Structures are given as structure tokens and as C-alpha cells.
């Protein structure tokens, strides 16, 4: 038997509207899905939830923000500037180029339709194909860049990653075989490339007991015509969009108890000096999952990372209420440690801040 469909996927099948964060183009923030009440991390008993929803693929697949696109493109080009640094963020297995080209074609079909002011393709074939001589034009503000498709024939995902602000990961038969990962998860090029889903989530608290079987089942049975999306959230101590150790200082490599205690004291001191809202940031990942049509043993996973100052929460009482609910559900379970909220002082400071704002929610 196949997996039970997420409620929103059943709604889509019946023609009813599916849940989405109704934001204007470029308006999504790390708090958007909390505000919409769509981010629920665990059940009332603390069991982690997949949080899957049907994806409106025509509108919500790729989130383009013109205000931040140029900065992200610059960071991506810098990361790819040398083979040594590129290997940390961009990898492919031989034999995956056709799947990569299918992903690129999907983007080249979607982006000019969804964001016509920013993307166009010259030289598209009459049958809709994107030949090597076709040129992609990207306009961001006053800047204009052109990319010839054929220049990336040996690594199509590299061009795809230059067009979007999402990390792109191709899973083939459940194993990571090609990807561009700059913002979401760490150690991609060093240790995670080539891993399967179990290995990728080996250090995620509660994953094996709560999520492993349903996640594997989704990846096995996902259909091209039923793409999905989900979000997760975390508290970050840095607003840098690229993966960096300052984001989660308490998770830094191999640490002894004394070093761990020293870091936690420093973080508490930071809160005492400037308050939780000025000391931390909300990090959210908007993730989509699509089966490829031509290379149907592959699934494309996109991850858009958004990081915003916790001070924004002051004007978002519904997000504050949803955040407080999530923290309280996670308080007694192992996953609370994984997201960096095991420390009583830090967790209670966040709850006090969110509760003070949530009282104004309608």
C-alpha cells in the first residue's frame, strides 16, 4: 500500500485550495509560514511531523527576491571561483548530467513565466527544448547577465544554481548524486555528498524513530504530478546566509564539556546584555520536493534558506503565537537539543519574548 497523502495533497486532488504563505513576490521572510500557521514541528506528544503540503508548482516552486538576488549571486560566484572552494559547495557524480539538464530545463521553463521581468531565454527551439546555443538573460535591478547554456553542458546544475537563491539537491534512488549547497546544511562537499537519506539525517534527533520510514516512503512513491513542500525553523546566532559555524556555535565540531559550558555562558551573556530579540535570528528553510519526469529515478530537492532578525517578531503576533506553541511542544523532547534550545535560560527567554507579542494575535 502507498503512503497516506498529506491533508493538503488530498485537498489538491479534490480541487480545494492548498495551504500556502500568501506573500507578494520577494516578500517571504523567515516568519512567513509561522504567521500563516503552517509550520508545526511536532505532534502534541512531541513526535516529529513531516509537515508536507501540496506544492502550487506554478507560483510557489522557486522564491525569487530581487532585493537579495544580486548578493546571493555574488556569493555563489565567489564560492565557485576556485576548484578548491567549489568542491565544498558543488558536486556531481558521473552519469548524472542528463538529470541535471532536466532540472535546468525545468527552471528555464519556469523562471521566465513566473518572473518575466527578471528572466528570459533567447534561442529556445521550436519544440520547446533549450539547445546549447540558447542564452539565458538575468536582470537584477540595473544589472544584466547572460549565460550560454552550452558552456555548462558538463555540469548543468552549476548554471541552475546561478539562477536561483535555492540550494539544489538531486537524489537518485535515495542517494545524493548532484547538488549545489551553500546555505542550508553544512559539510556538503566534505562528507555528505553521496550519502543516502538515512546517512544524511543520521545526526537529526528523533529522525530514525519519527520520520525515517515515512520520509523514505515519500521519496519512493512521490509522483511527478504531486510535488510537495515543507518548512523547518531554527534559532540562529548569525545572520550570514552562507553556512558558517557562527550560526550554531554550540554545535561546533568536537567539544569538551568545558568548552561547551563556556559557549553557553557566552550566549546567555549576550542575551542578558541586548535581549533575545537582538541576540538571535530566525532561520527557516522552505523546501520543495519534485520527481523528475524524464529521469524518474531522481527527485529534486530545493532548499531556500531565509534568515531574519528576531526583532521582526515584534510586529508578527500570529508568528509569535505559532513559535511559542512549537517551542512548548518540543520542550520535553530530544529534538529541543538539536535545534539549540536545550538551555533553560535561552529557551525561557525566547518563550517570554514570543508570549509577550502573541497576546496581541487575532
C-alpha positions in Angstrom: 0.0 0.0 0.0 1.2 3.5 -0.7 1.6 6.2 1.9 -1.2 8.2 3.3 -1.4 11.5 1.4 -0.8 14.7 3.4 -4.1 16.5 4.1 -3.2 19.4 1.7 -2.3 16.9 -1.0 -5.7 15.3 -0.6 -7.2 18.8 -0.8 -5.4 19.5 -4.0 -6.7 16.2 -5.5 -10.2 17.3 -4.7 -9.7 20.7 -6.2 -9.8 22.6 -2.9 -7.2 25.3 -2.3 -4.0 24.1 -0.7 -2.1 25.9 2.2 0.5 28.5 1.2 2.1 31.6 2.7 0.3 34.4 0.8 3.2 36.8 0.4 3.9 39.2 -2.5 6.8 38.4 -4.8 10.0 39.0 -2.8 8.0 39.3 0.4 8.7 36.0 2.1 10.6 36.1 5.3 11.8 33.6 7.9 8.5 34.2 9.7 6.0 33.9 6.8 5.0 30.3 7.3 4.8 30.7 11.1 2.5 33.7 10.5 0.3 31.5 8.2 0.2 28.8 10.9 1.8 26.3 8.5 4.9 25.4 10.5 4.1 22.7 13.1 7.3 20.8 14.0 5.8 18.0 16.2 2.6 16.5 17.5 1.3 17.4 21.0 3.2 14.4 22.3 6.5 15.6 20.7 6.6 13.2 17.7 8.2 15.0 14.8 6.0 15.7 11.8 6.8 15.7 8.1 4.7 18.9 7.7 4.2 18.2 4.0 1.9 20.2 1.8 0.9 20.0 -1.9 3.0 22.5 -3.9 1.5 25.1 -6.2 4.2 24.5 -8.8 3.2 27.4 -11.0 3.6 30.0 -8.3 5.5 28.7 -5.3 8.2 26.4 -6.5 11.1 29.0 -6.6 11.0 32.1 -4.5 12.9 34.9 -6.2 13.7 38.1 -4.3 15.2 40.8 -6.4 16.5 42.7 -3.3 18.8 39.8 -2.3 19.4 38.1 -5.6 22.5 40.1 -6.6 24.2 39.5 -3.2 23.4 35.7 -3.4 24.7 35.5 -7.0 28.0 37.3 -5.9 28.4 34.9 -3.0 27.8 31.9 -5.3 30.3 33.1 -7.9 32.8 33.7 -5.2 32.3 30.2 -3.8 32.8 28.7 -7.3 35.9 30.9 -8.0 38.4 28.1 -7.4 38.1 24.3 -7.6 39.1 24.1 -4.0 36.3 26.2 -2.7 33.8 25.0 -5.3 34.2 21.4 -4.1 32.8 22.4 -0.7 29.5 23.5 -2.3 29.1 22.0 -5.7 29.4 18.3 -6.6 28.2 15.8 -9.2 28.6 12.1 -9.8 29.4 11.0 -13.4 26.3 9.9 -15.3 24.0 12.5 -13.7 24.3 15.2 -16.3 21.1 14.3 -18.1 19.2 14.6 -14.8 20.9 17.9 -14.1 19.9 19.1 -17.6 16.3 18.2 -16.9 16.4 20.3 -13.7 18.0 23.2 -15.6 15.3 22.8 -18.3 12.6 22.9 -15.7 14.0 26.1 -14.3 14.4 27.7 -17.7 10.7 26.9 -18.4 9.5 28.2 -15.0 11.5 31.3 -14.3 10.7 33.4 -17.4 7.0 32.6 -16.9 6.9 33.3 -13.2 9.4 36.2 -13.1 9.3 37.7 -16.7 10.9 40.9 -15.6 14.0 39.1 -14.4 14.5 36.1 -16.7 14.3 35.4 -20.4 15.8 32.8 -22.7 16.9 33.6 -26.3 17.2 30.8 -28.9 14.7 28.3 -27.5 13.9 25.7 -30.1 10.5 25.4 -31.7 9.8 22.2 -29.9 10.5 23.9 -26.5 13.9 22.5 -26.0 16.9 24.6 -24.8 19.8 23.9 -27.2 23.4 24.6 -26.3 23.5 28.0 -28.1 20.4 29.3 -26.2 21.3 32.2 -23.9 19.7 32.8 -20.5 19.4 36.5 -19.6 19.1 37.5 -15.9 18.1 41.0 -15.0 18.5 42.1 -11.3 18.0 45.8 -10.8 20.3 47.6 -13.2 22.4 44.6 -13.7 22.2 42.2 -16.7 24.0 38.9 -17.0 23.9 36.4 -19.8 24.8 32.7 -19.7 25.2 30.4 -22.7 23.6 27.0 -21.9 26.3 25.1 -23.8 29.0 26.5 -21.6 27.6 24.4 -18.7 27.0 21.1 -20.6 29.5 19.2 -18.4 27.7 20.5 -15.2 24.2 21.8 -15.9 23.4 22.1 -12.2 26.1 24.8 -11.9 24.2 27.1 -14.2 20.9 26.2 -12.5 22.4 27.2 -9.1 23.5 30.6 -10.5 19.9 31.4 -11.5 18.2 30.8 -8.1 18.7 31.5 -4.4 17.8 28.0 -3.5 20.2 25.1 -2.8 19.6 22.3 -5.3 20.0 18.6 -4.5 19.3 15.7 -6.8 18.6 12.4 -5.1 18.9 9.3 -7.3 17.3 6.1 -5.8 17.5 7.8 -2.4 21.2 8.8 -2.7 22.6 12.4 -3.1 24.3 12.3 -6.5 24.5 16.0 -7.5 24.0 19.2 -5.7 24.7 22.9 -5.0 24.5 23.5 -1.3 25.7 26.9 0.0 23.1 28.0 2.6 21.2 25.1 4.2 23.3 22.2 5.6 27.0 22.1 6.4 29.8 19.8 5.4 28.2 19.1 2.0 31.3 18.6 -0.1 33.4 17.3 2.8 31.2 14.4 4.0 27.6 14.4 2.9 27.9 14.1 -0.8 27.0 10.6 -1.9 25.1 9.7 1.2 21.6 8.2 1.3 18.7 9.7 3.2 19.4 7.7 6.4 23.0 8.8 6.4 22.1 12.5 5.7 19.8 12.5 8.7 21.9 10.4 11.0 22.5 13.2 13.4 19.0 14.6 13.4 17.4 13.9 16.7 14.3 11.7 16.6 14.6 11.2 12.8 15.1 7.4 13.0 12.1 6.8 15.3 9.7 9.5 14.0 10.5 10.3 10.4 12.7 7.7 8.7 10.0 5.3 7.5 7.5 8.0 6.2 10.3 10.1 4.6 11.7 7.0 2.8 8.2 6.1 1.7 7.5 9.6 0.3 10.8 9.5 -1.7 9.9 6.1 -3.1 6.3 6.9 -4.1 6.4 10.6 -5.0 4.9 11.3 -8.4 5.9 14.0 -10.9 2.4 15.4 -10.8 2.2 15.6 -7.0 5.2 17.8 -5.9 5.4 18.7 -2.2 6.7 21.5 0.1 7.5 21.8 3.8 9.3 24.2 6.1 11.5 23.9 9.2 12.9 26.5 11.6 15.8 27.1 13.9 17.3 29.8 16.1 20.5 31.2 14.5 23.1 33.3 16.2 24.4 34.7 12.9 22.6 36.5 10.0 25.1 35.3 7.5 23.2 33.4 4.7 26.1 31.1 3.8 26.7 28.1 6.0 29.1 29.1 8.8 30.0 27.9 12.3 28.7 31.1 14.0 25.2 30.1 13.1 25.1 27.3 15.8 28.2 27.9 18.0 27.0 25.2 20.4 27.3 22.5 17.7 30.9 23.3 16.7 32.8 20.1 15.9 34.2 18.0 18.7 33.9 19.9 22.0 34.7 19.0 25.5 32.3 19.8 28.4 34.3 22.9 29.5 34.3 24.4 26.0 30.5 23.7 25.7 29.8 25.4 29.0 31.9 28.4 28.0 30.0 28.8 24.8 26.6 28.6 26.6 27.7 31.1 29.1 28.7 33.5 26.3 25.3 33.1 24.6 23.4 33.7 27.9 25.6 36.8 28.5 24.7 38.1 25.0 21.0 37.7 25.8 21.4 39.4 29.2 23.2 42.4 27.5 21.0 43.0 24.5 17.9 40.8 24.9 16.9 37.7 23.0 15.4 39.7 20.1 18.7 41.5 19.4 20.9 38.5 20.0 19.3 35.9 17.7 17.8 35.4 14.3 15.1 33.2 12.9 16.3 30.7 10.2 13.7 29.0 8.1 14.2 26.5 5.2 11.4 26.4 2.6 11.9 23.0 0.9 10.3 21.6 -2.2 10.4 18.0 -3.5 9.7 17.1 -7.1 10.1 13.8 -9.0 11.8 14.3 -12.4 9.7 13.2 -15.4 12.4 12.0 -17.8 14.8 10.8 -15.2 12.2 9.3 -13.0 14.6 7.6 -10.6 15.6 11.1 -9.4 14.0 13.5 -7.1 14.9 17.2 -7.0 15.0 18.7 -3.5 15.2 22.6 -3.3 16.0 24.4 -0.1 15.5 28.2 0.2 17.1 29.5 3.4 15.8 32.7 4.9 17.3 34.4 7.9 15.8 37.4 9.6 16.4 39.3 12.9 14.2 38.1 15.8 13.3 41.8 16.2 10.9 41.3 13.3 8.7 39.1 15.5 7.5 42.2 17.4 5.2 43.1 14.5 4.0 39.5 13.9 1.8 38.3 16.8 0.5 35.3 14.9 4.0 34.1 14.1 4.9 34.7 17.8 2.0 32.5 18.9 2.9 29.8 16.5 6.6 29.9 17.5 5.7 29.7 21.2 3.5 26.7 20.5 6.3 24.9 18.7 8.8 25.6 21.4 6.5 24.3 24.2 5.7 21.1 22.3 9.4 20.5 21.8 10.5 21.5 25.3 10.5 18.0 26.8 11.8 16.0 23.8 15.3 15.3 22.4 14.8 17.5 19.3 14.8 20.5 21.5 18.6 19.9 22.0 19.1 19.5 18.2 17.7 23.0 17.5 19.8 24.6 20.2 17.0 25.2 22.8 18.0 22.8 25.5 19.4 25.6 27.7 16.6 26.7 30.1 17.6 30.3 30.2 17.8 30.7 26.4 14.5 28.8 25.8 12.6 30.7 28.5 13.9 34.0 27.2 12.6 33.1 23.8 9.2 32.0 25.2 8.9 35.1 27.3 9.6 37.3 24.2 7.2 35.4 22.0 4.4 35.2 24.6 4.6 39.0 25.2 3.9 39.5 21.5 1.4 36.7 21.0 -1.1 38.2 23.3 -1.9 40.7 20.5 -2.7 37.9 18.0 -6.1 37.9 16.5 
